[in-house]
Amino acid sequence: MNNSPTNPVTTHRFVDLSDNPKIAALSKVLREVSSVKDPAEMLKAFGPWVGQRFPRDAFVSVSTRGLAPDKYKITRSISHPVKVSPQPSPGGNPWAEWENLPTYKGGLIGEIIAHGEPSVLTGFDLTKDQALFKALGPYASKLKSVTAMPAYDDGEPLNWSLSFHERADWNNLDSFVAGLLDMNMMGTATRNLVFRKQAETLNEQLMSQFEQIAKIQRQLLPDRAPKLEGFTLATSYLTSNIAGGDYFDYFQGEDNRIGIVIADVSGHGPGAATVMAMLRAILHCYRDTLEDSRSVVDDIADVARYCNRKLVEANLNGEFATAFFCVLDPESGKIQWTRCGHNPPMIRRKDGTIKQLESAGTLPLGITKDIDFESDSCIMEPGDTLILYTDGITEAAAPRHLSTDNDLDMFGVDRLMDSLNACTGMPQCVIDSIHKALYKFTHKLERDDDQTLVVIQRSDIA
């Protein structure tokens, strides 16, 4: 017996609407409207359709947005047989030229606005109406009736469409209802485009500011790693799309010792960038407090103590910074460090074993003055590599569809260690290996957070 599914017999059919001119015309208009990006283009695309559905001999659009209750502006006008544009711009774009449009009060339009409801008016003389005669020209004397359709914005009639007719007895209510609906649909679509343009302009301004902030940030960082006899240094500073707060720096003394800091300010944006700049300024000022400003501090915990006090006094309103401070003596290979809420750095030993520097840890900087900062030390033997990094590395997320549960998988410490085992230990090899592993994990070159690496290897003398 054949149990394979069979195609069901089709009993329905399509009704051919291709020969219906109204449906074809509406479909064409809606396709054009769906691709419009500019408010002025919306009127060009939708206006003819409204004109066909609601014939008129002359047309005036009016807006009261942002004006006193008895004031208004004429934003567009079409008069038979000529088009009179009250806007000074060639494109006649009232949203771009709003401030240049004259403001009126009173007259027939003033009465319509005061009435506040859809209406039909007859028995007027436009030759004595300053605003309308200026907008419509001599043809205004032939117009005997007008349909006034409000376009509502948050329930208020802020814009009006006035359709004038030569006939005094015009009374096509079905056409009026259709026109009122079309008018408000077009008004809503146009208003959304205006908001979209405003949002795009604001976004461009913000992105420009972020780019300026990022440029300043890069200028505050060392442009190259210092030369240190017996050691090789390499750094990588990859920024996210939003200004962040990663920071690293070197302080080299005349005694050949070198101070190194890597830090990460909480959050993103201008606030984080500002705190990052503050931390840099505090560190550079700290050196001036030493008896010998040309030397490197002996007690690394004192550096953290000083920075924390200054940041707490600055009242950061919830912002804080994690940091790892260390001093490296190239002659002995001794590293002395203190860790302020920062990811524990790693030492990859010559034999491939990896150790995390988890000791001497405290709260991040800028939270409270009541922190007892400590320090610890170890020796970097020849062939050992020290890896400092920010949490943009370990917290890089895999795509949601590749995550194993509802929470996003993060790159994590284990994958970071795996990438260290997959390289020679040379600083640039370490950086390249981590970047390769990150890309394989995240499947993207863009970053949600800054990713900073400072890698130092003691030369292998064997």
Summary of the structure (lengths in Angstrom):
residues: 462
radius of gyration: 35.4
end to end distance: 79.3
largest distance: 106.8
contacts: 1378
relative contact order: 0.08
helix: 37%
strand: 24%
